[in-house]
């Protein structure tokens, strides 16, 4: 009986710890989520992964309009893969290196690109330092 309780407690602890990890996504996950939002064509979601201090609400609305227009005119990304994460001082900054296929506006072909994406912790959450 005691071993069943121990196993149950371990299972619950793993379940709870696993649930907590999603609330504070690491640098790798936030970049992947940002690129996935662009791939889905969701400018508003993509911008939600950028630090709030990067732009005022008015600027954010304007950039969202520009991003939506670019997406509507064919700009997209696909096949995003995280290559590496280099943590900065104090574990509050990082640079995520990713490879991604990019199709520019009004183009038909995708081009392979490697990008370095600076991310920072803002209010305990990882966010992109700027729009990429």
MARTORBA-785706 format. One record per residue (C-alpha): x negated, z, y; residue number from 1. Coordinates in steps of 0.5 Angstrom, whole numbers. Layout:
REM residues N
{px=X pz=Z py=Y bator=NUM}
...
END
This chain:
REM residues 132
{px=0 pz=0 py=0 bator=1}
{px=-6 pz=2 py=5 bator=2}
{px=-9 pz=-5 py=4 bator=3}
{px=-3 pz=-9 py=5 bator=4}
{px=-2 pz=-5 py=12 bator=5}
{px=-9 pz=-6 py=13 bator=6}
{px=-8 pz=-14 py=12 bator=7}
{px=-2 pz=-14 py=16 bator=8}
{px=-6 pz=-10 py=22 bator=9}
{px=-11 pz=-16 py=22 bator=10}
{px=-6 pz=-21 py=21 bator=11}
{px=-3 pz=-19 py=28 bator=12}
{px=-9 pz=-17 py=31 bator=13}
{px=-11 pz=-25 py=30 bator=14}
{px=-5 pz=-27 py=32 bator=15}
{px=-5 pz=-23 py=39 bator=16}
{px=-12 pz=-25 py=40 bator=17}
{px=-10 pz=-32 py=39 bator=18}
{px=-5 pz=-32 py=43 bator=19}
{px=-9 pz=-29 py=49 bator=20}
{px=-14 pz=-34 py=49 bator=21}
{px=-9 pz=-40 py=51 bator=22}
{px=-8 pz=-36 py=58 bator=23}
{px=-15 pz=-36 py=60 bator=24}
{px=-17 pz=-43 py=58 bator=25}
{px=-25 pz=-45 py=58 bator=26}
{px=-28 pz=-50 py=62 bator=27}
{px=-28 pz=-55 py=56 bator=28}
{px=-20 pz=-54 py=56 bator=29}
{px=-19 pz=-55 py=63 bator=30}
{px=-23 pz=-61 py=64 bator=31}
{px=-19 pz=-64 py=57 bator=32}
{px=-12 pz=-62 py=60 bator=33}
{px=-14 pz=-65 py=67 bator=34}
{px=-16 pz=-72 py=63 bator=35}
{px=-10 pz=-72 py=59 bator=36}
{px=-5 pz=-71 py=65 bator=37}
{px=-8 pz=-77 py=68 bator=38}
{px=-8 pz=-81 py=61 bator=39}
{px=0 pz=-79 py=61 bator=40}
{px=1 pz=-81 py=68 bator=41}
{px=2 pz=-74 py=71 bator=42}
{px=-1 pz=-74 py=77 bator=43}
{px=2 pz=-67 py=79 bator=44}
{px=0 pz=-64 py=73 bator=45}
{px=-7 pz=-66 py=74 bator=46}
{px=-7 pz=-63 py=81 bator=47}
{px=-5 pz=-57 py=78 bator=48}
{px=-12 pz=-56 py=74 bator=49}
{px=-16 pz=-57 py=81 bator=50}
{px=-18 pz=-51 py=85 bator=51}
{px=-12 pz=-49 py=90 bator=52}
{px=-17 pz=-48 py=96 bator=53}
{px=-20 pz=-55 py=95 bator=54}
{px=-14 pz=-57 py=99 bator=55}
{px=-8 pz=-55 py=103 bator=56}
{px=-1 pz=-56 py=100 bator=57}
{px=0 pz=-62 py=105 bator=58}
{px=-6 pz=-65 py=103 bator=59}
{px=-5 pz=-64 py=96 bator=60}
{px=2 pz=-67 py=96 bator=61}
{px=-1 pz=-73 py=100 bator=62}
{px=-7 pz=-74 py=94 bator=63}
{px=-1 pz=-73 py=89 bator=64}
{px=2 pz=-79 py=92 bator=65}
{px=-4 pz=-83 py=92 bator=66}
{px=-6 pz=-81 py=85 bator=67}
{px=1 pz=-83 py=83 bator=68}
{px=1 pz=-90 py=86 bator=69}
{px=-6 pz=-91 py=83 bator=70}
{px=-3 pz=-89 py=76 bator=71}
{px=3 pz=-94 py=78 bator=72}
{px=-2 pz=-100 py=79 bator=73}
{px=-6 pz=-99 py=73 bator=74}
{px=-11 pz=-93 py=74 bator=75}
{px=-12 pz=-89 py=67 bator=76}
{px=-17 pz=-86 py=63 bator=77}
{px=-17 pz=-86 py=55 bator=78}
{px=-21 pz=-83 py=49 bator=79}
{px=-24 pz=-77 py=53 bator=80}
{px=-29 pz=-73 py=49 bator=81}
{px=-32 pz=-67 py=52 bator=82}
{px=-40 pz=-68 py=50 bator=83}
{px=-43 pz=-61 py=53 bator=84}
{px=-41 pz=-55 py=57 bator=85}
{px=-47 pz=-52 py=62 bator=86}
{px=-45 pz=-45 py=64 bator=87}
{px=-47 pz=-43 py=71 bator=88}
{px=-49 pz=-36 py=74 bator=89}
{px=-45 pz=-31 py=73 bator=90}
{px=-40 pz=-35 py=68 bator=91}
{px=-36 pz=-36 py=74 bator=92}
{px=-38 pz=-44 py=74 bator=93}
{px=-40 pz=-49 py=69 bator=94}
{px=-41 pz=-57 py=69 bator=95}
{px=-37 pz=-60 py=63 bator=96}
{px=-40 pz=-67 py=61 bator=97}
{px=-35 pz=-72 py=58 bator=98}
{px=-35 pz=-79 py=56 bator=99}
{px=-28 pz=-83 py=58 bator=100}
{px=-26 pz=-90 py=58 bator=101}
{px=-23 pz=-92 py=65 bator=102}
{px=-19 pz=-97 py=67 bator=103}
{px=-19 pz=-98 py=75 bator=104}
{px=-13 pz=-100 py=79 bator=105}
{px=-10 pz=-108 py=77 bator=106}
{px=-16 pz=-109 py=72 bator=107}
{px=-14 pz=-110 py=65 bator=108}
{px=-21 pz=-108 py=61 bator=109}
{px=-23 pz=-101 py=60 bator=110}
{px=-30 pz=-99 py=62 bator=111}
{px=-34 pz=-93 py=59 bator=112}
{px=-36 pz=-87 py=63 bator=113}
{px=-40 pz=-81 py=63 bator=114}
{px=-38 pz=-76 py=68 bator=115}
{px=-40 pz=-69 py=70 bator=116}
{px=-34 pz=-65 py=72 bator=117}
{px=-36 pz=-58 py=76 bator=118}
{px=-31 pz=-53 py=74 bator=119}
{px=-30 pz=-46 py=77 bator=120}
{px=-26 pz=-39 py=76 bator=121}
{px=-21 pz=-38 py=81 bator=122}
{px=-17 pz=-32 py=80 bator=123}
{px=-19 pz=-31 py=73 bator=124}
{px=-17 pz=-38 py=71 bator=125}
{px=-22 pz=-44 py=70 bator=126}
{px=-20 pz=-50 py=75 bator=127}
{px=-24 pz=-57 py=77 bator=128}
{px=-28 pz=-56 py=83 bator=129}
{px=-25 pz=-62 py=86 bator=130}
{px=-21 pz=-68 py=84 bator=131}
{px=-25 pz=-73 py=80 bator=132}
END
